[in-house]
Amino acid sequence: NIKESFLYEKNGLVQTEYEDNINNVKFITEYRLEDNILTKEANGMLQQFTKLN
């Protein structure tokens, strides 16, 4: 059973909690949108996505 729950939103920062009961994994994910770049940080990994149009 995998779920991602909304925890917090303020000034362009969104935090969610990711929980995977099958693999016993639980961590916080942060999303930020600045200058058309979406940054996702989760469990020590950083990803950035650029809006092209």
Buried (B, 14 or more C-beta within 10 A) or exposed (E): EEEEEEEEEEEEEBBBBBBEEEEEEEEEBBBBEEEEEEBBBBEEEEEEEEEEE
